[in-house]
Every structure is written in C-alpha cells, then in structure tokens.
C-alpha cells in the first residue's frame, strides 16, 4: 500500500460519487475517461496518475492552472457495482490549452488518455444512469414545467434509455395486473436517486402507467403511485475521512 493511497480521499458512497461527478462536469470538467482495476492494482495506478496528471492540485493551484489555461484534472474512485473485487476510476479534466490550426489539446491528460466529451457521450453509472444536459425548469416536477419560461439546459442524471424502456415495460404489465402490482413497481422506483432528470423520468413512467391503466381498468378507481411533489436529491457530504486505502480494504 502506497502513502498516497492512505491519504487520497474518495466519495463516501454512490450518491456522493454521482453528486461530485455532476458538480465537476457542470463547472467545466467536460472531458472524462473511465476504467476499472483489480483491488490489488489500485494503489499503483493512483501513483501513476499522480505522476502524470495534476490530480493532487490544491484549489489555489487549480485557479492558477485555469488562469494559465492548463488543464485541471480530478480523479474519482468507487467500488465496481459489477465486481466487488474491482475498483472503478474516473478521470475528469478541463480543456486546457488549444493550439491554433491543430486538433485536440496538448495537455498530457488529453494526449495520454482516451478522453471523451461529456457533451457528446454521456458518462454512465452502472449502465442505469447517464449524466447529460436536459431541459429542466427547476421545479419539483421538472418535465411538467419544462415548457414554462425559465427552463434551462442543466446537467443532471437521468435513466439510460435501456433502463427507462425496461421500467416502462414493467409499469405497463403491472397496470394490466391491477393496483397491487402497479403500486409495487412504483414503490421500487421511488428508491431511485432523485436528480431532476430521474424525477422527470418517473413522471413520464407515471403518465405511461396511467394510460395503460385506462386501457385495462377504465371503470376502476386509479390510485396515484407517486407522491406530489416528488422528493429531491438532498445536499450530501461527498468527502470525509474515507481514503482509497479504506476502499481497497473494504473490497479486499
């Protein structure tokens, strides 16, 4: 175990990781690369990243880098949701310098890593959620208010298309079966992380469920499956004392 792994702070949980990713992208860290490594290799990998990129820069140093048009880089770690013995890493970076007449960016992070632009390719979490820009009105029910004046494109987490389609199928099947099955599906959905985009997805699923209910139970009373307003994602603490070393030990 290296000294750096014992000092490098990591997000406390999944929600903290998603919040920090959303925050970084929204303030200009548009470029990202992701991967995973066996637990035993995580300590060596962070040493490599620290030697190549300014992941340890202080807030003051990051301000100086920004003023000098040097790419700032951040590194996030989490357990792999598909394999408990692997850790996932995400590098996020700002654009940095440009050279007139040349494609790409000259900073090492852009030269060495296969960085993707979050504005073109959405970062994913566990294949179920995507971080993208979506028209939101800043209200409890984002999609219902999206057409009102003041709606803006905002960085938010939403369900991936595959996840949304899967839930929509379950909602329609449950609506066909009756109220008990219908309420059960939404009792699972309400456990979703309540970002603005996800809340919009839930309202879309609710509308689809209502249409399916009318097709099958037009004469029966309809019970709203979701609260109004929907809960919002609270402000949560991203970092505390949990280090990469702690994450490695928990996954070992």
C-alpha positions, -999 to +999 in steps of 0.1 A: +000+000+000+014+034-010+015+065+011-008+083-015-035+057-012-037+062+025-042+100+021-063+103-011-099+109-003-127+091-021-165+098-022-184+082+007-209+063-014-227+060-047-248+092-042-217+112-032-199+099-064-228+109-086-231+143-070-194+150-074-193+139-110-223+161-117-207+191-100-173+187-118-189+184-152-211+213-146-181+236-138-162+227-169-146+193-164-163+181-196-137+155-206-136+121-189-122+086-191-132+056-170-119+022-162-116-005-135-087-024-120-084-053-096-082-041-060-045-051-057-036-027-086-055+004-074-027+017-052-001+015-080-025+031-105-031+062-084+007+067-081+009+065-119-019+090-123-004+114-097+030+113-116+014+121-149-015+145-141-022+172-116-048+153-096-033+165-063-036+202-071-049+224-044-079+248-050-053+277-053-032+257-078-063+249-098-072+285-100-037+293-113-039+265-138-072+278-151-058+313-155-028+299-174-051+276-195-036+245-181-060+215-179-071+207-144-077+171-136-097+153-109-098+116-101-128+097-085-129+062-072-157+038-063-163+001-059-172-017-091-210-024-090-205-055-112-175-070-094-168-064-056-131-072-061-125-044-086-124-006-082-137+019-108-118+051-115-129+082-134-106+109-146-122+142-154-105+172-170-110+207-183-100+216-218-068+234-211-048+250-239-055+249-276-031+254-304-044+273-335-045+250-365-041+218-345-067+193-335-070+182-299-055+196-268-018+195-258-020+188-221-008+153-211-042+142-199-056+147-234-026+132-251-023+101-230-059+092-221-088+084-244-108+114-231-145+117-241-165+148-242-195+146-218-214+169-240-213+143-268-210+110-249-228+108-216-209+094-185-227+064-171-232+049-137-236+012-136-253+013-171-285+025-154-280+063-152-265+088-176-252+123-169-263+147-196-278+181-202-316+182-200-342+209-202-354+214-166-375+242-151-360+238-116-394+227-102-404+196-082-419+181-114-392+190-140-408+177-172-442+192-163-426+226-160-400+223-188-420+243-213-425+272-189-404+303-192-371+300-173-365+263-182-328+258-189-304+231-200-289+217-168-265+189-160-285+161-144-286+123-140-314+105-159-322+069-166-304+054-196-327+046-225-324+009-218-333+013-182-362+036-189-376+012-215-373-017-191-392+001-164-418+013-188-425-024-198-428-033-161-452-004-154-475-013-183-475-050-173-483-040-137-511-017-148-527-046-166-525-068-135-541-043-111-534-019-083-513-041-061-488-049-088-489-013-100-481+002-066-454-023-060-435-013-092-436+023-082-425+015-046-393+003-062-390+032-085-393+057-057-359+044-044-342+059-074-317+088-068-339+118-071-320+140-095-340+163-117-337+141-148-347+110-128-377+128-114-387+137-150-383+100-160-405+090-131-433+114-142-431+100-177-434+065-164-464+076-143-481+090-173-474+059-193-488+038-164-520+059-163-526+054-200-521+016-196-544+017-165-572+033-185-569+007-212-573-021-188-594-007-158-613+022-172-641+017-147-619+012-116-606+040-094-570+050-100-546+055-072-516+078-078-484+058-074-460+087-068-461+115-042-465+151-054-442+168-052-415+142-056-386+143-032-355+160-044-319+148-041-306+164-009-272+180-005-249+154+009-214+153+021-191+140-006-158+135+013-150+128+050-121+107+061-126+077+037-095+072+017-086+049-013-068+027+012-101+023+031-119+015-002-093-011-011-096-028+023-134-029+021-132-045-013-104-070-005 
